[in-house]
Amino acid sequence: MLILIFIVGTLLGVLLGGALCVRYLRQEVTASIVPRLRLIQLQLDNLESTVNLALMTRYTELSGGHLPNERTRQVSAGPST
């Protein structure tokens, strides 16, 4: 009977120790991943803003009828007489 008490105590100790280790490891892994995820999210937001700006600029140029090289064509052709 005494051996059974020691075995149950040992198993209970191992179980609680493992649970404590798992909880600690989860906290450490989460703590190291969160800053990287925030940095990646900021980079993606920056990229999205840049692409949106480029698309809107191009859309404005096309809808306004002004092509980017229109002025250079007029200058290189010379004045029309």
N, C-alpha and C positions, 0 to 999 in steps of 0.2 A: 504494500500500500504506500509506503514511503517513497519508493522508486516512481510510482505512478504520479505522485504529487510533484516530484522533481521534473519529470518529463513534461507534465502539463505546464508547469511554471516556465520551463525552458522554451517550449513551443510558444507560449503566450509572449514571452520576452522577445523571441525572434520575430514574431508577427508584428508586435508594436514597434520594434526597432526598424523593421523593413518599411512599415507605413511612414515612420518619421523620416527615413532616408528618401523615400519616394516623394514625400511632400517637399523636402528641402531641395531635391534635385529639380522638381518642377518649378519652384520659385527661381532657382538660379538660371535655368534654361530660358524661362520667360523674361527674366531681367536682362539677359544678353541679346535676346532676339528683338525686343520691343524698340530699342533705339535704332537698330538697322532698318526695321520696317518703317519707322517714321521717316528716316532719311530717304528710303526708296520711294515712299509716298510723296515727299516733297519734290524729288526729282521727276516723278511722273506728272505731278501737277505743273511743274515748270515746263516740261515738254509739251503738255496739252495746251498750255497758254501760248507757247511759241507757235505751235501748229495752227491754233485758232486765229492768231494774229496774221500769220501768213495767208491762210485761206480767206479771211475777211479782206485783207489788202488786195489779193488777187481778184476776188469777187467784185470789190469796189471798182477796180481798174476796168474789168470787163463790162460791168453794168453801166459805167459812165462813158463808155466808148473810147476811152483813152488807153492806148496800148503803151507799154513801157518804152518801146523804141520809136515811137511816133516822132518825137522831137529830133532825134538823131537822123532820121530819114529826111526831114525837111532841111536840116542844116547841111547834110552831105549833098543833097540835090541842088543846093544853091537857090538863090532867089528866082522866082518865076517871073519872066518878063513877057 
